[in-house]
């Protein structure tokens, strides 16, 4: 497996949330991913990824994005 393992782990967590949201009175079609600082960049990257299609409905990026110079 190649790539960013942190993003892979976050995607697995989002898939778990999507599969189990109903048990917490959540709507798996309305998942909002919130990220701050580098987490904001991760949230944006995952939202743009084909692998997260149908999982992330909205993103709140509370600082820089993946194109910012850190």
C-alpha positions as CSV (number, residue, x, y, z in Angstrom):
1,X,0.0,0.0,0.0
2,X,1.4,3.4,-0.9
3,X,0.3,6.9,-0.1
4,X,-0.5,8.9,3.0
5,X,-1.4,6.4,5.8
6,X,-2.9,9.2,7.9
7,X,-5.5,10.0,5.2
8,X,-6.1,6.2,4.9
9,X,-6.8,5.9,8.6
10,X,-9.1,8.9,8.5
11,X,-11.0,7.5,5.6
12,X,-11.5,4.2,7.5
13,X,-12.8,6.2,10.5
14,X,-15.3,8.0,8.2
15,X,-16.5,4.8,6.7
16,X,-17.1,3.4,10.2
17,X,-19.0,6.6,11.1
18,X,-21.1,6.2,8.0
19,X,-21.9,2.6,8.7
20,X,-22.8,3.2,12.3
21,X,-24.3,6.6,12.3
22,X,-27.8,5.2,12.5
23,X,-27.1,3.6,15.9
24,X,-26.4,7.1,17.3
25,X,-29.5,8.7,15.6
26,X,-27.2,10.2,12.9
27,X,-27.8,10.4,9.2
28,X,-25.0,8.7,7.2
29,X,-25.8,10.9,4.2
30,X,-25.1,14.1,6.2
31,X,-21.6,13.6,7.6
32,X,-19.7,16.9,8.1
33,X,-16.0,16.6,8.4
34,X,-14.3,19.3,10.4
35,X,-10.6,20.0,10.4
36,X,-8.3,22.6,11.9
37,X,-4.8,23.6,10.7
38,X,-3.3,20.5,9.0
39,X,-6.6,18.7,9.7
40,X,-8.4,21.3,7.5
41,X,-6.1,20.3,4.6
42,X,-6.8,16.7,5.3
43,X,-10.5,17.3,5.3
44,X,-10.4,19.0,2.0
45,X,-8.2,16.4,0.4
46,X,-10.5,13.6,1.6
47,X,-13.6,15.4,0.4
48,X,-12.0,15.7,-3.1
49,X,-10.9,12.0,-3.2
50,X,-12.9,9.5,-5.2
51,X,-12.5,7.1,-2.3
52,X,-14.7,9.2,-0.1
53,X,-17.6,9.6,-2.6
54,X,-20.9,9.3,-0.8
55,X,-19.3,9.5,2.7
56,X,-18.6,13.2,3.3
57,X,-21.5,15.6,2.7
58,X,-19.8,18.8,3.9
59,X,-16.4,20.1,5.1
60,X,-15.6,22.8,7.6
61,X,-12.0,23.8,7.1
62,X,-11.0,26.1,10.0
63,X,-7.7,27.3,8.6
64,X,-5.4,26.7,5.7
65,X,-6.1,24.3,2.9
66,X,-3.9,21.8,1.0
67,X,-2.5,24.5,-1.3
68,X,-1.3,26.8,1.5
69,X,2.4,27.2,2.2
70,X,3.1,25.9,5.6
